[in-house]
Amino acid sequence: MSDRPIRVVIADDQALVRAGFKMILEAQPDIRVVGEAVNGAGAVDEVRRAQPDVVLMDIRMPGLDGIEATRRILETEVGVADAAGPRILVLTTFDLDEYVYAALRAGASGFLLKDTTPEGLVAAVRVIAAGDQLLAPTVMRRFVERFARTPMPASTPALESLTAREMEVLRLMARGMSNAEIAEALVVSESTVKSHVAHVLAKLGLRDRAQAVVVAYETGLVHAGADGPATT
């Protein structure tokens, strides 16, 4: 990562929540809050104006909600400097699987409950800014449970371009494993895993690991219950 601070926009309809997040984040030397919004439409405008690296996005806001705002922000018409758009970290008090699925499908890179600690929030922003996925354990568990009730397709043409090792890496990514954990499981170096992850994302046309999790479950590469993450 460069020496430039991580630029963050906070979108939440509660002033006290925005103020609290801002105070926590701006206490860090490597994070700068560059904009705030009270609803989804405002978030889209702030992204266009401030060109952030990360957006903290509430789900339930008046007018345009956080899921639709996420979708619009990541469309090319928003005109952000980076064609891939900023990373969206969804924060909510609602630990419900339909929100997880909708947010990830809209392009969110992470999903964190609002009862996280200040340290957890700061760490989440850094993880998302670095291009990694972030799913709270309870959120990942509910995400997997949703797919346990979803019929899987008979074929997976989107995965045909992957090598056998890349398929294996994608399966482990879908279990919520970090690069270090994947490296240990496959007995390879972490740099090798990073290379495989980059190839998976490039071949499937995905912007980050969170989208890879969605693809792994939607295509049936990973089956909830059999290959899903541990629930310890």
N, C-alpha and C positions, 0 to 999 in steps of 0.2 A: 504494500500500500504506500502511496505517496505521503509526503509530509503535510499535505493539505488536510485541514480538519474535515471530518465527516459532516456533511451538510444535511440537516434534518428539518422536515416540515411536520408539524403536529396537527392532525385533524380530529377534533372531538368537540361535541356540542356543549360540554361542561367546562366552564371557565376555570374552575378549581383543578380539574384533571389536567387541562393544558398547562396551567401554571406549575403544578407539581412535576409533570414530566419535564418541563423546560428547566426548572430549578435543578433537577437531578442530572439532566444531560449537560447543561452548561457548566456544571461543576467539574466536568472532565476536560482536560486540555486538548483532547483530540476530537471533540464533538462541538458543533455549533448549530443552534436552532436558528434557521433562516426564514421561517414563516409559520403562521398559524392559520387554521380555518375552522369555522363552526359547523360546516356541513360538507357534503361531498362535492357540490358545485364549487365551493370555495377552495377545496383541496385541489381540484383540477386547475383552477386559476393560479393558485400559489405555486404549483409545480411548474407551470409555464413561466411564471415570473422569477422564481427563486432557483430553479435548476438544482434541486436537492439530490443527494445520493440515496437517502432513505426517507420514506414517509411512514409516520406512525398513524395508522388509520383505524378509527373507531368503526364498528359495524353499523350500529343503529344511530342514525342522525336524521334530522328533519330534511324533507325534500329528497335530495339524491343520497342514497345510503352508501356505506363504505364499500360494498361489493361492486356496485355499478361505477362508483368513482374510481376504484382500482382498475376496472376494465377500461374506462375511458382514458385514464392516465397512461396506460400502457399501449394505447393505440398511437399510431404514428402522427395522427392529426394534432396531438398535444404539442408537438414540436419541441421536445426536450433536446438538449445538446447531445446526449448519448442516445443513439438510435434504439438501444435496448431499454431505455427508460430507467427511472429510479427503482430501487428495491422497495417493496411494500411490506411493512410489518403490521399485521392486523392485530389490534388489541381489543378485547371484549370481556365483559363480565359473564357472557353466556357460553358455557362449555357444551355446545350443541353441535352434533355432527353435520347438520345441513349447512351451518355457517362455515365450518371447516372446508367442506367440499366446494361450496360456492366460491369462497375466497381463493382457494388454490386454483380452481378452474379459471377464475378471473385473472390470475397471474401473480397472486401474492406469493412472496418468498418465505413468509413465516407467519405464525399464528401463536399469540401469547395471551394468556389470561391476565386481566388487570390486577389480580392479587399477587402478581410476581413482586419480588423484592426490588428495591432500587438497583442493587448490584446486578440482579437478573435482567432488568431493563437495559442497563448500560451494556452488559455483555451481549444481549440480543441485538442491539443496534450495531455493534461491532461485527458480530457474526454475519448479519444480513449484508452489511456494507462490503464485507469481504467476499460475498458471492455464495455463501453457504445457505442451506435451508435451516429453518428453526421451527420445530413443532414441539410444544410442551408434551410431556409423556401422556397426560390424560387426553390431550387433543389427538395425538397419533393413535391412541387406543380406540377412540371413537371413530376416527377416520377409517381404520381397518374394519371395525365392526359394521360400518355402513356397507362396505363392499362384500361382507359376508352375506348380505341380503340382496346383492345385485347379480343377475345372470351375466356370465362372461361370454364374450364373442367366441365363435368357433375358430377364427384365424387371427393372426397378428401380423399383418403385412408391414406395419410401421417398424417392426423389430428385425426384419430380415437383413438389414444392412449391418447389424451388430455381430461381432465375433462371439465365440463361445465364452471367452473370458469377460468381454464387455457385458454380455447377458448376466453373467454371474455377479459382476460388480453392480449392475442395475438392481438385481434382486436384493443384494445386501443394502444398497442405498434405500430401497423401499422399506426395509426393516428399521430404518432410522439410524443406521450405523454411520459413524464418522469415518473419515479417511483413515485415521489411525486404527480404528477397530476393524475396518475392511482389510487393511494391510496385515494386521495380526491374523485374521481369519484365513487369508489366502497365502500367508507366509511370503509376502513380497514387501518391497519398500513403500513408504508413504508416497514418494514421488511417482512411483509406478502407478499407484492407485489414482493419484491426481491426473495423470496422463490418460488413464482409462475413463475416468469421469468426464474429462474434457472431450474425449472422442464420442462418448455416449451422447452428451448434450449436443455436440455439433452434428452428428449423424441424424439425430431425431429432431433437430431444429428447435431445441428447447433453450430457454434462457437461464434456468438454474435447476438445482437439485429438487426443489419442491415440485416443479412441473414433472420431473422424472418420476417422482413417487406416484403422481396421478396417472401417468402413462403406464407404469408397471402394473397398477391395479386394474385400470380400465381395459387393458389388452389381455388380462388374464395371466401375464407372466408370473405374477405373485398372487396367490390365493389366500384370502384372509382366513386365519385359523390354522392353516398348514404352514405358511411361510411368513406370517405376520410377525411383528416385533414381540419380544417378550414383554410380559406385563408385571414384572417384579417391582 
